[in-house]
Amino acid sequence: MVHSILLLLSASTGDPVQWAQLSIQQRVIIRVPMVKKGRAPARIAPDARNAWEEKKGPRCVALRSIRGASIVVENGVDLILADEHRYRARLERGCDSTGFYSGFYVEPDADGSLCSGRDELQARSGLSCAIDSFRRLIPADDDD
């Protein structure tokens, strides 16, 4: 976001008028921490993959509701929301989620949402992956 301000500078002594332009740039980055901090997993535990069942999810998730994340599958990052709901951000093809083991950053859009097909997750290592889709997660043993 860039704001420009035009300033008119004039001395009361009759000096010529001077014009100046000041540009202010603002960049906001939100960091999302992992639920369990530590080293990158060598591989994702098979039993963790089966703990959640994926259902159709929304196109966007409100950034203000995201409290943390975890890695359970190789091509997605699970988002844990303030209301205890979970959504899986499925990453673009060829993107390995283990690169996000220490958390990730997002640059919020003006609408305050993280959206598939538009936004991307950025790791501290420089890895950047677009979000392909969101899937709603429910515990695998629920009959929902």
N, C-alpha and C positions, 0 to 999 in steps of 0.2 A: 504494500500500500504506500503510495507516494502522495504527499500533500505539498503544494507549492504556495508560497506566500510572497506577494509582491510588496516591497517596502518602498516608500517614498521618503527619502532623507533630504532634509533641507535645514540649513542653518538660518537663524533669524537675522543674520548679518547681511543678507542679500546675495549670498553665494549661489552659484548655479545649483539647480536641483539634481540630485543623484538618485538613480534607480538601482535597486538590487533585488535579486530573486533568491529566496531561500527554499531549498527542497528538504523535506523531512521524510525519511524512509522508515517504515516500521515493518518488522518481520517477527511473526509469532511462531514458535515451534513448541509443540506439546510432546513431552516424553511420556511414554507408557511403559511402566516397569513390568518385569516378569514376576509372576507369583512366587516362584522358587528361584532364587538367584543361585548362581554357581557356574560351573564350567559347561561348555557346550556338550550336549549328549553325544556319545559316539554313535548311537543309533536310538531310535525311539522304541520304547518298550511295547511289544505287541498287545499286552493286556491294557495299556492306556488307550490304544486306538479303539478297542471294543467297548470302552466305558460309556461312549456317547453315540447316539443315533442322530444323523443329520436329517433335518426337515427343510422345507422351503423357507428361505430367509428374506429379509427386507433388502431393498437396494441400498439404503443408507442407515447408519447408526449414529446417534447423537454423541459427539465427542465428550461432552460433559458427563455422560453416564458411564464411560469406560473407567474402570478402577484398576485393571491389571490384565495380564495376558499370560498364556502358557503355550508351549509347543507340544502337540500330541501327534500330529501327522507331519509328513515330510513336505507337503506343499500348502500348508496353512498355518495360521496363527489363531488360537482361540482367545476371544475377548471376553473378559468377565466384567459384567456390568454392575452398577450400584444396587440394582434390584435382584441380584444373584442370577439373572438370566445369562446365558452364554451364546455367543455367536462365533462361528468359525469364518475367518476371512480367508477364502481360498485364493491363493496367489497365482499369478500368471504362469503359464507353462514354462517349465525349466527353472523355476525359482525354488531354492531349497530353504525351508523355514528355519533350519538349524543356525543360519547366519544371524537370526534375531534373538539368540539365547540370552543376551544381556539387556533386552528391551529394544524399543524402537521409537522413532520420532515420526510425527506427522505434522504437516503444515496445514492448519485449518483453512477451509474455504469460508467465504462470507456467511454461508448458511449454518456453520457450526456443526456440520455433519461429516462423517467419514463415509464415502460412497464408492461402491464398486463401479468399475468402468471409468472412474475419474481420478481417484486418489491412489497414492502409493505409500508403502511403509519404507522408512529409511533406517538402516542399522548404523551403528557407530563406525563399523568397518568400511562404510561407503556403499555397501550393498543396498540396492533400491529395487523394490518389487511392486508392481501394480496389483491392485486388488481385483480379481476376476469376478468374484461373487461372495455373498454372505450366506451362510447356512445356519439355521437355528438349531441349537443342540439340546437334546433332552437325554436324561440318563437312559442307558440302554435297557434297563429292567423295568422302566415305566411303560404303562400301556397307553400313553397319551397319543 
